[in-house]
Amino acid sequence: MFKTSGVPSLLQGIFYVSRVAGEPGESLRLADGRLYVNGAPVTLTNATGEIRYVNFSPRLGGRFLTTSQDTLTVPDGYYFVLGDNSTNSLDGRVWGFLPATNIMGRASFCFWPPRHFGTIR
C-alpha cells in the first residue's frame, strides 16, 4: 500500500494497493505477458491465476516498458509497482517510479469488493 502524495498523474492524498515489481537497482522488462527481473522471468499470481502483463503503448498512456524490448533500472530510493488488473491499471507503466517514502506497508485484508472480503494471501 502506498500514498499518492507527490506522484504525478495520480489523485493526491489517497492510498493505492499495487505489487512491488522492482526494487532499487533491479532491471525490469515486460515481454510475452511476463515480468522479467534482472533477466529472469517472475511468475506473479492472484486468486484468478497467473497475472499476464501488457505493454502500454505511448498512444494508450504508457511511458515505461512500452515494448517487449524496453528495459528499465529502478533508481536508488524508488520502487516500481504494477497492478494486478494489467490491462486497466494506472501503475508504474504510466507514471514511473514510486518514492520509497510513499510506501506505507503491506496490505493484509480486503474490504472491497464484498465478494473478495477477507485476508489477502
RANORKA-V138767 format. One record per residue. N is the residue number from 0. OMEGA is omega as a letter, one per 40 degrees, with the letter a starting at -180 (* if undefined). D_FIRST is the distance of its C-alpha to the first C-alpha in Angstrom with 1 decimal. Layout:
((N;OMEGA;D_FIRST) (N;OMEGA;D_FIRST))
//
This chain:
((0;i;0.0) (1;i;3.8) (2;a;7.1) (3;a;9.8) (4;i;12.7) (5;i;15.1) (6;a;13.8) (7;i;17.0) (8;i;17.3) (9;i;14.3) (10;a;14.9) (11;i;14.4) (12;i;12.9) (13;a;10.3) (14;i;6.6) (15;i;5.6) (16;i;4.4) (17;i;6.5) (18;i;8.5) (19;a;9.5) (20;a;13.1) (21;i;14.7) (22;a;15.0) (23;i;17.4) (24;a;20.9) (25;i;20.2) (26;a;22.1) (27;i;20.7) (28;i;22.6) (29;i;22.3) (30;i;25.7) (31;i;27.1) (32;a;23.8) (33;i;22.5) (34;i;20.2) (35;i;22.3) (36;a;21.0) (37;i;24.0) (38;a;26.3) (39;i;25.3) (40;i;24.0) (41;i;20.7) (42;i;20.5) (43;a;17.2) (44;i;17.5) (45;a;16.2) (46;a;18.3) (47;i;20.6) (48;a;21.3) (49;i;20.9) (50;i;18.7) (51;a;21.0) (52;i;19.9) (53;i;22.1) (54;i;23.0) (55;i;22.8) (56;i;26.1) (57;i;26.4) (58;i;28.2) (59;i;25.1) (60;a;22.9) (61;i;22.0) (62;a;22.2) (63;a;20.9) (64;a;22.2) (65;i;24.5) (66;a;27.0) (67;i;27.2) (68;a;29.1) (69;i;26.4) (70;i;24.7) (71;i;22.4) (72;a;21.7) (73;a;18.4) (74;i;19.7) (75;i;19.4) (76;a;16.6) (77;i;14.3) (78;i;12.3) (79;a;12.7) (80;i;10.2) (81;i;11.7) (82;i;11.2) (83;i;13.2) (84;a;15.6) (85;a;17.2) (86;a;20.0) (87;a;18.2) (88;i;14.7) (89;a;14.2) (90;a;12.5) (91;i;13.8) (92;a;17.2) (93;a;17.7) (94;i;16.3) (95;a;16.2) (96;a;14.4) (97;i;11.3) (98;a;12.5) (99;a;11.4) (100;i;11.6) (101;a;8.7) (102;a;6.2) (103;a;5.6) (104;a;5.5) (105;i;5.7) (106;a;5.9) (107;a;9.6) (108;i;11.2) (109;i;11.9) (110;a;13.9) (111;e;14.6) (112;a;16.8) (113;a;19.1) (114;i;20.4) (115;a;17.1) (116;i;17.0) (117;a;16.4) (118;i;14.7) (119;i;12.5) (120;*;14.3))
//
